[in-house]
Amino acid sequence: MNRSLLNSYEGQIKVFLVLLVLFLSVAIVLDFRLLVSARDAIQGEVGRRVALEADVVRAELERDQMLRGLRAEAGTPPYIPPTFLNLMARQKGMLAIEILTIAGKVLSSSDPERVGRPDPLLAGNAGASDRLKAGGSVVAPLDRLARSRYATLAAYRPIQDRSRATIAVIRVLTEVPALGSVDFNLTLMAAFQAAGLVFVLTLVILFARWLLQPYRRLMSAAVQAPGQVPGLMSDVARDEPDYLVEAFQGVLDKLRAQEQELSRLKGPQGPASPSALPGDHLVGGMSSAVLVFDRTGRLTVLNPAAERLLTLDRSSAIGRKYGDLLGRAERLIDLIDRSLRTGESLSREVVPLADPGGKVTHLGAMVSPIRPADGAMGAPAPVEGVLCLLADLTEIKTLREKVGLKENLAVLGEMSAGIAHEFRNALATIHGLARLIVKGNGNGGHDPAVPREHAETILREVEGIEKVVTDFLRYARPIHLNLSEVDLKEVVENLARDLGEDARKAGVALGIEGTFPRIAADEALIRQAIRNLLMNALESFAAAAPGGERPPAGPSARRRVILRGEVPPGDQGGARIVVEDNGSGIPAEDLPRIFTPFFTTKEHGTGLGLALVQKTAVVHDGQVEVRSEAGKGASFTLVLPARPGGADSPPTL
């Protein structure tokens, strides 16, 4: 098989590993270069410091010579006794101070044993001598003992006569432990990195051999029997993985065909005879997709609708297991497996099916087990197979989402219209009164109470706008429950006392009856919800009697609001809080909209009271029930559980 390196799976693995090793090598080299640059920078700085110390020593020696009146003749190097140099070296904390000739011979040294010896740097380095003759300084390379952090550094400075001619050289030698430690660590890191690179290279080679060994065996097995898959070897440009897949797929197809032939030869009396299952002639004309699997999970029937829906080829699909055919629909595979194992019939299931391009099709699925008609009486017959019906629900689901979006937009539009209406009315009043005040220009000596009445009206309208905004923010803002034990009896008694004056002004009798248990809830939200229901009940009588006229005092016509507590039956606990009134009631056509924000039939209502009640109920895992008949009053029931969600972390809405 003549293939390029990149068309071969083995070649791709090798190229990847080689690139990985090259990348690591380049990274190590760059890292080492950066460390060397840092070491060189430190060494340069230390060298400059040592050269300055050499300058200081030279200046002190010249000063001492002048004080002693010892001045060498022109062109003659000065002679300084070794004892003096040794004393100065100890005072300066240096290892050595020496006087050398331009040629590098030691004239005087703090170490007497070096007198007369050549200096290794100047004796063999003409460039260093030339630099010193020109008046420059020279710093020797770092001298570090092998496998040690001890290091020294030497600096050379010229000694010049009055004519500025270099007649000698002063050399100072000092210990540099920090620089020696840096150089030692750098050498150690270089050794570790080199060893690590060799280790990684060895691992890569072993890993490549271990990874490619099974693949080479597969390729050898496929190449040794090319006749099993005719035509595969003739395509020289075929990738090795594709060749392997097609080779073994061909073998599987042949084995499947042989298995079907054996099943056919066994006859109708065999244990897994396909004749016990529905045939193609029964489902060929159906518009829904039909698939029939036998007890082993192999496909026996596939109608044209299923071929189109699942993009299957009948000739290659018959006889294959459902796991191989439906790999893109994992949910459908689970349903078929469940029905085969338990004999359960499953219907009204929605299964997502993603095509290779990423497009998702939603299928309605019904999976039913197939049992023989002559099963034993009183016992379930064994499952002989599974019948699977599929229908494309993508358009229906899309249409439902569009309808839901339109409903949400309609609700949003109604809420926006409600807010705009409330603001427009209030702003119109404020605008008109402001114009009257401006037009009056101080009221022109008229009654001073008129502008004051206008201002009070403006304040009332602003307070109304503020209440609308506050209620809307309370409705729209996410609620985080602050759960605590709430005594509902105490809550309703306090509310009845607070609203007693409003009830008396409206001529309404406010009564409390029933049982109010303790529950776990957000006390502030529950109190506000019950208050909204009570206020809604009291305000219903204003609609029943426009103008504020009180009804007759007779018992049959007496206005009343009943606040009743109930305990739900069973051991679940919780509470039912009922607010009943015999006011104007709610028309039947308005009942579906009473919990919609900003929907109201009152002249001064905001339309947010009942919406907040419903939100409080939902966030507590409860609900609000309503019964009403126009002209006969209304009954609202706030149903609350013993504890929202039954968990420590309440929901957020």
C-alpha positions as CSV (number, residue, x, y, z in Angstrom):
1,M,0.0,0.0,0.0
2,N,1.7,3.1,-1.3
3,R,0.4,5.9,0.9
4,S,1.8,9.3,1.8
5,L,2.9,9.8,5.4
6,L,0.0,12.0,6.4
7,N,-2.6,9.6,4.8
8,S,-1.3,6.9,7.1
9,Y,-2.6,6.7,10.7
10,E,0.8,5.4,11.8
11,G,2.5,8.2,9.9
12,Q,0.2,10.8,11.5
13,I,1.0,9.5,15.0
14,K,4.7,9.6,14.3
15,V,4.6,13.1,12.9
16,F,2.6,14.3,15.9
17,L,5.1,12.7,18.3
18,V,8.1,14.2,16.4
19,L,6.5,17.6,16.5
20,L,5.9,17.2,20.2
21,V,9.6,16.4,20.8
22,L,10.7,19.3,18.6
23,F,8.5,21.6,20.5
24,L,9.9,20.5,23.9
25,S,13.4,20.8,22.5
26,V,12.9,24.3,21.3
27,A,11.3,25.3,24.6
28,I,14.2,23.9,26.6
29,V,16.8,25.6,24.4
30,L,15.0,28.9,24.6
31,D,14.7,28.6,28.3
32,F,18.4,27.8,28.7
33,R,19.3,30.8,26.5
34,L,17.2,33.1,28.7
35,L,18.9,31.7,31.8
36,V,22.4,32.2,30.2
37,S,21.5,35.8,29.3
38,A,20.4,36.5,32.8
39,R,23.6,34.9,34.2
40,D,25.7,37.1,31.8
41,A,23.9,40.2,32.8
42,I,24.6,39.5,36.5
43,Q,28.2,38.7,35.7
44,G,28.6,41.9,33.8
45,E,27.2,43.9,36.6
46,V,29.5,42.2,39.2
47,G,32.5,42.7,36.8
48,R,31.8,46.4,36.6
49,R,31.7,46.5,40.4
50,V,35.0,44.6,40.7
51,A,36.6,47.0,38.1
52,L,35.5,49.9,40.2
53,E,37.1,48.3,43.2
54,A,40.3,48.0,41.2
55,D,40.2,51.7,40.4
56,V,39.8,52.5,44.1
57,V,42.8,50.3,44.9
58,R,44.9,51.9,42.1
59,A,44.0,55.4,43.4
60,E,44.9,54.5,47.0
61,L,48.3,53.0,45.8
62,E,49.1,56.2,43.8
63,R,48.2,58.4,46.8
64,D,50.4,56.3,49.1
65,Q,53.3,56.6,46.7
66,M,52.9,60.4,46.5
67,L,52.8,60.7,50.3
68,R,55.9,58.6,50.6
69,G,57.6,60.6,47.9
70,L,58.1,57.5,45.9
71,R,57.5,58.2,42.2
72,A,58.8,55.8,39.5
73,E,60.6,57.2,36.6
74,A,58.7,57.7,33.3
75,G,58.2,54.4,31.6
76,T,59.2,52.4,34.7
77,P,56.5,50.3,36.6
78,P,56.2,51.2,40.3
79,Y,57.3,48.7,42.8
80,I,55.1,48.1,45.8
81,P,56.1,45.6,48.5
82,P,54.0,42.4,48.7
83,T,53.4,43.0,52.4
84,F,51.7,46.3,51.7
85,L,49.6,44.6,49.0
86,N,48.7,41.8,51.4
87,L,47.6,44.3,54.1
88,M,45.5,46.3,51.6
89,A,43.9,43.0,50.3
90,R,42.8,42.0,53.8
91,Q,41.5,45.5,54.5
92,K,39.4,45.4,51.3
93,G,38.2,41.9,51.8
94,M,39.8,40.8,48.6
95,L,41.6,37.5,47.8
96,A,44.6,39.1,46.0
97,I,46.0,42.4,44.7
98,E,48.8,42.3,42.2
99,I,51.0,44.6,40.1
100,L,51.7,43.2,36.6
101,T,53.7,44.3,33.5
102,I,52.0,45.0,30.3
103,A,53.2,41.6,29.1
104,G,51.5,39.9,32.0
105,K,54.4,39.2,34.4
106,V,53.7,39.5,38.1
107,L,55.9,42.2,39.6
108,S,54.4,42.3,43.1
109,S,51.6,40.4,44.7
110,S,49.8,40.0,48.0
111,D,50.7,36.3,47.5
112,P,54.5,36.3,47.3
113,E,54.5,32.9,45.6
114,R,53.0,34.4,42.4
115,V,55.8,37.0,42.0
116,G,57.6,36.5,38.7
117,R,54.9,34.2,37.2
118,P,53.0,35.1,34.1
119,D,49.3,36.0,34.3
120,P,47.3,33.5,32.3
121,L,44.9,36.1,30.9
122,L,47.4,38.8,29.8
123,A,50.1,36.3,28.7
124,G,48.0,34.7,26.1
125,N,45.5,37.4,25.2
126,A,46.8,40.2,23.0
127,G,43.4,41.8,22.8
128,A,43.3,42.2,26.6
129,S,46.7,43.8,26.6
130,D,45.8,46.3,23.9
131,R,42.6,47.3,25.7
132,L,44.6,48.0,28.9
133,K,47.2,50.0,26.9
134,A,44.3,52.1,25.6
135,G,43.2,52.9,29.2
136,G,40.3,50.5,29.4
137,S,39.5,47.8,31.9
138,V,39.3,44.0,31.5
139,V,37.2,41.5,33.5
140,A,38.4,37.9,33.5
141,P,35.9,35.1,33.0
142,L,34.3,33.6,36.1
143,D,36.5,31.0,37.7
144,R,34.4,28.4,39.5
145,L,35.7,25.1,40.9
146,A,34.1,22.0,39.3
147,R,31.0,20.8,41.1
148,S,31.2,23.6,43.6
149,R,29.5,26.9,44.2
150,Y,32.8,28.6,45.1
151,A,33.8,31.2,42.4
152,T,36.2,34.1,42.0
153,L,36.3,37.0,39.6
154,A,39.4,39.1,38.6
155,A,39.5,42.7,37.2
156,Y,42.4,44.5,35.5
157,R,43.0,48.2,35.4
158,P,46.0,50.1,33.8
159,I,48.5,52.2,35.8
160,Q,49.6,55.2,33.8
161,D,52.4,57.7,34.3
162,R,52.2,61.5,33.9
163,S,52.2,61.2,30.1
164,R,49.1,59.0,30.3
165,A,51.1,56.0,29.0
166,T,50.3,52.6,30.5
167,I,53.3,51.4,32.4
168,A,51.8,48.6,34.5
169,V,48.5,46.8,35.3
170,I,46.8,46.3,38.6
171,R,44.9,43.1,39.2
172,V,42.4,42.5,41.9
173,L,40.8,39.1,42.7
174,T,37.6,38.8,44.8
175,E,35.2,36.1,45.8
176,V,31.7,36.3,44.2
177,P,29.5,33.6,46.0
178,A,26.2,34.8,44.6
179,L,27.5,34.7,41.0
180,G,29.0,31.3,41.6
181,S,25.7,30.0,43.0
182,V,23.9,31.3,39.9
183,D,26.4,29.7,37.5
184,F,26.3,26.4,39.5
185,N,22.5,26.3,39.4
186,L,22.5,27.1,35.7
187,T,24.8,24.2,35.0
188,L,22.7,21.9,37.1
189,M,19.5,23.0,35.4
190,A,21.1,22.5,32.0
191,A,22.0,18.9,33.0
192,F,18.5,18.2,34.3
193,Q,16.9,19.6,31.2
194,A,19.1,17.5,28.9
195,A,18.4,14.4,30.9
196,G,14.7,15.2,30.9
197,L,14.7,15.6,27.1
198,V,16.4,12.3,26.7
199,F,13.9,10.6,29.1
200,V,10.9,12.2,27.2
201,L,12.3,11.1,23.9
202,T,12.7,7.5,25.2
203,L,9.1,7.6,26.5
204,V,7.8,8.9,23.2
205,I,9.5,6.0,21.3
206,L,8.1,3.4,23.7
207,F,4.7,5.0,23.7
208,A,4.6,5.0,19.9
209,R,5.5,1.4,19.7
210,W,2.9,0.5,22.4
211,L,0.2,2.6,20.7
212,L,0.8,1.4,17.1
213,Q,1.3,-2.3,17.9
214,P,-2.4,-3.2,17.9
215,Y,-3.0,-1.1,14.9
216,R,-0.3,-2.8,12.9
217,R,-1.8,-6.2,13.8
218,L,-5.2,-5.0,12.5
219,M,-3.6,-3.8,9.3
220,S,-1.8,-7.1,8.9
221,A,-5.0,-9.1,9.4
222,A,-6.9,-6.9,6.9
223,V,-4.1,-7.1,4.2
224,Q,-3.7,-10.8,4.5
225,A,-7.3,-11.5,3.4
226,P,-8.0,-8.8,0.8
227,G,-10.4,-11.1,-1.0
228,Q,-12.9,-10.6,1.9
229,V,-13.5,-7.0,0.7
230,P,-13.2,-6.8,-3.0
231,G,-12.0,-3.6,-4.5
232,L,-10.6,-2.0,-1.3
233,M,-6.9,-2.6,-2.1
234,S,-7.2,-1.2,-5.6
235,D,-7.6,2.4,-4.2
236,V,-4.1,3.5,-3.4
237,A,-5.2,6.9,-2.1
238,R,-7.5,5.4,0.6
239,D,-6.6,6.3,4.2
240,E,-5.7,3.5,6.5
241,P,-8.5,4.1,9.0
242,D,-11.1,4.2,6.2
243,Y,-9.6,1.0,4.8
244,L,-9.9,-0.8,8.1
245,V,-13.5,0.4,8.7
246,E,-14.6,-0.7,5.3
247,A,-12.7,-4.0,5.5
248,F,-14.3,-5.1,8.8
249,Q,-17.7,-3.6,7.8
250,G,-17.6,-5.9,4.7
251,V,-16.8,-8.9,6.9
252,L,-19.7,-8.0,9.2
253,D,-22.1,-7.7,6.3
254,K,-21.1,-11.1,5.0
255,L,-21.6,-12.6,8.5
256,R,-25.0,-11.0,8.8
257,A,-26.0,-12.3,5.4
258,Q,-25.0,-15.8,6.4
259,E,-26.9,-15.5,9.7
260,Q,-30.0,-14.4,7.8
261,E,-29.6,-17.4,5.4
262,L,-29.3,-19.8,8.4
263,S,-32.4,-18.3,10.0
264,R,-34.3,-18.7,6.7
265,L,-33.2,-22.4,6.4
266,K,-34.3,-23.2,9.9
267,G,-37.9,-22.7,8.8
268,P,-41.0,-21.3,10.5
269,Q,-40.7,-23.7,13.5
270,G,-37.4,-22.1,14.6
271,P,-37.2,-20.3,18.0
272,A,-36.8,-16.9,16.4
273,S,-38.7,-17.2,13.2
274,P,-39.3,-13.8,11.5
275,S,-42.7,-15.0,10.3
276,A,-44.1,-14.4,13.8
277,L,-43.6,-10.7,13.3
278,P,-45.5,-8.2,11.1
279,G,-44.3,-8.3,7.4
280,D,-43.5,-5.6,4.9
281,H,-46.7,-6.1,3.1
282,L,-48.7,-4.8,6.1
283,V,-46.8,-1.6,6.7
284,G,-45.5,-0.6,3.3
285,G,-48.2,1.9,2.6
286,M,-48.3,3.6,6.0
287,S,-47.3,7.3,6.2
288,S,-45.7,6.8,9.7
289,A,-42.3,5.3,10.0
290,V,-42.5,1.6,11.1
291,L,-39.7,-0.5,12.4
292,V,-40.0,-4.0,13.8
293,F,-37.2,-5.7,15.8
294,D,-37.1,-9.3,16.8
295,R,-36.4,-10.6,20.3
296,T,-32.6,-10.2,19.8
297,G,-33.0,-6.6,18.7
298,R,-32.4,-7.1,15.0
299,L,-34.4,-5.2,12.4
300,T,-36.9,-7.4,10.5
301,V,-39.3,-4.8,9.0
302,L,-38.5,-1.3,7.7
303,N,-41.1,0.6,5.6
304,P,-40.3,3.3,3.1
305,A,-41.4,6.1,5.4
306,A,-38.9,4.9,8.0
307,E,-36.2,4.8,5.3
308,R,-36.8,8.4,4.4
309,L,-37.1,9.7,8.0
310,L,-34.0,7.9,9.3
311,T,-32.1,8.0,6.0
312,L,-31.5,4.2,6.1
313,D,-31.0,1.8,3.2
314,R,-33.2,-1.2,3.6
315,S,-30.8,-3.7,2.0
316,S,-28.0,-2.9,4.5
317,A,-30.3,-2.2,7.5
318,I,-32.3,-5.4,7.7
319,G,-30.7,-7.8,10.2
320,R,-28.7,-5.1,12.1
321,K,-29.3,-4.4,15.7
322,Y,-31.1,-1.3,16.8
323,G,-28.0,0.0,18.6
324,D,-26.1,0.2,15.4
325,L,-28.9,1.7,13.3
326,L,-30.1,4.3,15.8
327,G,-26.9,5.6,17.2
328,R,-28.0,9.2,16.6
329,A,-31.2,8.7,18.7
330,E,-30.0,7.5,22.1
331,R,-33.4,8.2,23.7
332,L,-35.1,5.9,21.2
333,I,-32.5,3.2,21.8
334,D,-33.4,3.3,25.5
335,L,-37.1,3.0,24.8
336,I,-36.6,-0.1,22.6
337,D,-34.3,-1.7,25.1
338,R,-36.8,-1.0,27.9
339,S,-39.7,-2.5,26.0
340,L,-37.7,-5.6,25.0
341,R,-36.6,-6.2,28.6
342,T,-39.8,-5.4,30.5
343,G,-42.5,-5.9,27.9
344,E,-43.7,-2.4,28.6
345,S,-45.7,-0.4,26.0
346,L,-44.4,3.2,25.7
347,S,-46.3,6.0,23.9
348,R,-46.3,9.8,23.6
349,E,-42.6,10.0,23.8
350,V,-40.7,12.8,22.0
351,V,-37.2,11.7,20.7
352,P,-34.6,14.2,19.4
353,L,-32.7,13.0,16.3
354,A,-29.6,14.9,15.2
355,D,-28.3,14.5,11.6
356,P,-24.6,14.8,10.8
357,G,-25.0,18.4,10.0
358,G,-26.3,19.2,13.5
359,K,-30.0,19.8,12.6
360,V,-32.3,18.3,15.2
361,T,-35.6,16.6,14.2
362,H,-38.1,15.9,16.9
363,L,-39.9,12.5,16.5
364,G,-43.0,11.3,18.2
365,A,-42.4,7.7,19.2
366,M,-44.6,4.8,20.2
367,V,-42.9,1.5,21.2
368,S,-45.0,-1.6,21.8
369,P,-43.9,-5.2,22.5
370,I,-45.0,-8.0,20.2
371,R,-46.4,-11.2,21.8
372,P,-47.7,-14.4,20.3
373,A,-51.5,-14.7,20.1
374,D,-51.5,-18.2,21.7
375,G,-49.9,-17.2,25.0
376,A,-50.8,-19.0,28.2
377,M,-53.9,-17.8,30.1
378,G,-53.2,-15.8,33.2
379,A,-49.5,-15.3,32.5
380,P,-47.9,-12.7,30.2
381,A,-46.6,-14.1,26.9
382,P,-42.9,-13.8,26.1
383,V,-41.9,-10.9,24.1
384,E,-41.2,-11.9,20.5
385,G,-40.2,-8.5,19.3
386,V,-40.9,-4.7,19.3
387,L,-43.0,-2.5,17.1
388,C,-41.8,1.1,16.8
389,L,-43.9,3.8,15.2
390,L,-42.3,7.2,14.5
391,A,-43.8,10.5,13.3
392,D,-42.0,13.8,12.5
393,L,-43.2,16.4,15.1
394,T,-40.7,19.1,14.2
395,E,-43.2,21.4,12.4
396,I,-45.7,21.0,15.2
397,K,-43.1,21.7,17.9
398,T,-41.9,24.8,15.9
399,L,-45.4,26.0,15.5
400,R,-46.0,25.5,19.3
401,E,-42.9,27.6,20.1
402,K,-44.1,30.3,17.8
403,V,-47.5,30.4,19.4
404,G,-45.9,30.5,22.8
405,L,-43.6,33.4,21.7
406,K,-46.6,35.3,20.3
407,E,-48.5,34.8,23.7
408,N,-45.5,36.0,25.6
409,L,-45.2,39.1,23.3
410,A,-48.9,39.7,23.8
411,V,-48.6,39.6,27.6
412,L,-45.6,41.9,27.4
413,G,-47.5,44.3,25.2
414,E,-50.4,44.3,27.6
415,M,-48.1,45.0,30.5
416,S,-46.4,47.8,28.6
417,A,-49.8,49.3,27.7
418,G,-50.8,49.1,31.3
419,I,-47.7,50.9,32.5
420,A,-48.0,53.5,29.7
421,H,-51.7,54.1,30.6
422,E,-51.0,54.6,34.3
423,F,-48.1,57.0,33.6
424,R,-50.0,58.9,30.8
425,N,-53.0,59.6,33.1
426,A,-50.9,60.8,36.0
427,L,-48.6,62.9,33.8
428,A,-51.6,64.4,32.0
429,T,-53.0,65.5,35.4
430,I,-49.6,66.8,36.6
431,H,-49.1,68.7,33.3
432,G,-52.5,70.3,33.4
433,L,-52.2,71.4,37.0
434,A,-48.7,72.8,36.4
435,R,-50.0,74.9,33.5
436,L,-52.7,76.3,35.7
437,I,-50.2,77.2,38.3
438,V,-47.9,78.9,35.7
439,K,-50.9,80.7,34.2
440,G,-52.0,82.0,37.6
441,N,-48.5,83.5,38.1
442,G,-48.7,83.6,41.8
443,N,-52.5,83.4,41.7
444,G,-52.8,87.1,41.0
445,G,-54.2,87.8,44.4
446,H,-56.9,85.1,44.1
447,D,-57.6,82.5,46.7
448,P,-54.2,81.1,47.8
449,A,-55.7,77.7,48.5
450,V,-56.1,77.0,44.8
451,P,-52.4,76.5,44.0
452,R,-52.1,74.5,47.2
453,E,-54.8,72.2,46.0
454,H,-53.1,71.8,42.7
455,A,-49.8,71.0,44.4
456,E,-51.5,68.4,46.6
457,T,-53.1,66.8,43.6
458,I,-49.7,66.7,41.9
459,L,-48.2,65.0,44.9
460,R,-51.0,62.4,44.9
461,E,-50.4,61.7,41.3
462,V,-46.7,61.3,41.8
463,E,-47.3,59.0,44.8
464,G,-49.6,57.0,42.5
465,I,-46.8,56.7,39.9
466,E,-44.4,55.7,42.6
467,K,-46.8,53.0,43.8
468,V,-47.1,51.6,40.3
469,V,-43.4,51.5,39.9
470,T,-42.9,49.9,43.3
471,D,-45.5,47.2,42.7
472,F,-44.1,46.5,39.3
473,L,-40.6,46.2,40.6
474,R,-41.8,43.9,43.4
475,Y,-43.5,41.8,40.7
476,A,-40.6,41.7,38.3
477,R,-37.7,41.4,40.7
478,P,-36.5,37.8,41.5
479,I,-37.7,36.6,44.9
480,H,-35.4,34.9,47.4
481,L,-37.4,33.3,50.1
482,N,-36.4,34.0,53.7
483,L,-38.1,31.0,55.4
484,S,-39.1,31.0,59.0
485,E,-41.9,29.5,61.1
486,V,-45.0,31.7,60.5
487,D,-48.0,31.8,62.8
488,L,-50.8,32.4,60.3
489,K,-53.3,33.1,63.1
490,E,-51.2,36.0,64.4
491,V,-50.7,37.3,60.8
492,V,-54.4,37.4,59.9
493,E,-55.4,38.9,63.3
494,N,-52.9,41.7,62.8
495,L,-54.1,42.3,59.2
496,A,-57.8,42.4,60.4
497,R,-56.9,44.9,63.0
498,D,-54.9,47.1,60.5
499,L,-57.7,47.0,57.9
500,G,-60.6,47.4,60.4
501,E,-60.9,51.1,59.9
502,D,-61.0,50.7,56.1
503,A,-63.7,48.0,56.5
504,R,-65.8,50.2,58.8
505,K,-65.6,53.1,56.3
506,A,-66.8,50.8,53.5
507,G,-69.6,49.4,55.7
508,V,-68.1,45.9,55.5
509,A,-68.1,43.4,58.3
510,L,-64.7,41.7,58.4
511,G,-64.8,38.2,60.1
512,I,-62.2,35.6,60.9
513,E,-63.0,31.9,61.3
514,G,-61.5,28.4,60.9
515,T,-58.0,27.1,61.8
516,F,-54.8,28.8,60.9
517,P,-51.8,26.4,61.3
518,R,-48.1,27.2,61.5
519,I,-46.1,26.8,58.3
520,A,-42.6,27.5,57.0
521,A,-42.7,30.5,54.7
522,D,-41.6,34.0,54.0
523,E,-43.7,35.9,56.5
524,A,-43.4,39.3,54.7
525,L,-44.6,37.8,51.4
526,I,-47.4,35.9,52.9
527,R,-48.6,39.0,54.9
528,Q,-48.5,41.1,51.7
529,A,-50.4,38.4,49.7
530,I,-53.2,38.1,52.3
531,R,-53.4,41.9,52.5
532,N,-53.8,42.2,48.8
533,L,-56.6,39.7,48.8
534,L,-58.4,41.5,51.7
535,M,-58.0,44.9,49.9
536,N,-59.3,43.4,46.7
537,A,-62.4,42.1,48.6
538,L,-63.0,45.5,50.3
539,E,-62.7,47.4,47.0
540,S,-65.1,45.0,45.3
541,F,-68.0,46.7,47.1
542,A,-67.1,50.1,45.6
543,A,-67.9,48.6,42.2
544,A,-71.1,47.2,43.5
545,A,-72.3,50.6,44.8
546,P,-70.9,53.5,42.7
547,G,-70.8,56.8,44.6
548,G,-69.9,55.3,47.9
549,E,-73.5,54.9,49.1
550,R,-73.9,52.4,52.0
551,P,-76.3,49.5,51.5
552,P,-79.3,48.9,53.7
553,A,-78.6,47.5,57.1
554,G,-80.8,44.4,56.6
555,P,-79.1,41.0,57.2
556,S,-79.6,39.8,53.7
557,A,-77.9,42.9,52.1
558,R,-75.2,43.3,54.7
559,R,-71.7,43.6,53.2
560,R,-69.2,41.0,54.6
561,V,-65.7,39.7,54.0
562,I,-64.8,36.3,55.6
563,L,-61.2,35.3,56.2
564,R,-61.2,31.6,56.8
565,G,-58.3,29.2,57.6
566,E,-58.4,25.5,56.6
567,V,-56.0,22.5,57.1
568,P,-55.8,20.4,53.9
569,P,-56.7,16.7,54.4
570,G,-54.0,14.1,54.6
571,D,-50.6,14.1,56.3
572,Q,-48.9,16.6,53.9
573,G,-49.7,19.6,56.2
574,G,-49.9,23.1,54.8
575,A,-52.7,25.6,54.9
576,R,-55.6,26.9,52.8
577,I,-56.4,30.6,53.4
578,V,-59.8,31.6,52.0
579,V,-61.0,35.2,51.4
580,E,-64.7,35.4,50.6
581,D,-66.9,38.4,49.9
582,N,-70.4,39.1,48.7
583,G,-69.4,42.1,46.6
584,S,-69.8,42.7,42.9
585,G,-68.0,39.5,41.8
586,I,-66.0,39.0,38.7
587,P,-67.5,38.6,35.2
588,A,-66.8,35.3,33.5
589,E,-65.0,36.9,30.6
590,D,-62.5,38.6,33.0
591,L,-61.6,35.5,35.0
592,P,-58.9,34.2,32.7
593,R,-57.1,37.6,32.9
594,I,-57.3,38.6,36.5
595,F,-53.7,37.4,37.3
596,T,-52.3,39.2,34.3
597,P,-50.1,42.2,35.4
598,F,-51.8,45.6,34.9
599,F,-55.2,44.1,34.1
600,T,-57.8,45.8,36.3
601,T,-61.5,46.9,36.2
602,K,-61.1,49.4,39.0
603,E,-60.9,53.1,38.4
604,H,-57.8,53.6,40.5
605,G,-56.3,50.1,40.6
606,T,-52.8,49.2,39.3
607,G,-53.6,45.7,38.2
608,L,-50.6,44.2,40.1
609,G,-52.2,43.1,43.4
610,L,-53.5,39.7,42.3
611,A,-50.4,39.1,40.1
612,L,-48.2,39.5,43.2
613,V,-50.5,37.1,45.1
614,Q,-50.0,34.5,42.4
615,K,-46.3,35.0,42.3
616,T,-46.1,34.5,46.1
617,A,-48.1,31.3,45.8
618,V,-45.9,29.9,43.0
619,V,-42.6,30.7,44.7
620,H,-43.9,28.9,47.8
621,D,-44.9,25.8,45.6
622,G,-48.5,26.7,46.2
623,Q,-51.4,28.0,44.1
624,V,-54.3,30.4,44.0
625,E,-57.8,29.2,43.4
626,V,-60.7,31.5,42.5
627,R,-64.4,31.1,42.3
628,S,-66.7,34.0,41.3
629,E,-70.1,34.8,39.9
630,A,-71.0,38.3,38.7
631,G,-73.1,40.1,41.3
632,K,-72.7,37.3,43.9
633,G,-69.2,37.9,45.2
634,A,-65.9,36.1,44.9
635,S,-63.8,33.5,46.8
636,F,-60.0,33.4,46.6
637,T,-58.1,30.5,48.2
638,L,-54.3,30.7,48.8
639,V,-53.0,27.2,49.0
640,L,-49.6,26.8,50.7
641,P,-47.5,23.7,51.6
642,A,-46.0,23.0,55.0
643,R,-42.6,23.9,53.6
644,P,-41.7,25.1,50.0
645,G,-40.0,22.3,48.1
646,G,-39.4,20.3,51.2
647,A,-35.8,21.3,51.1
648,D,-33.4,23.7,52.8
649,S,-32.9,25.7,49.7
650,P,-36.1,27.4,48.6
651,P,-36.8,28.2,44.9
652,T,-36.1,31.5,43.4
653,L,-38.6,33.2,41.1
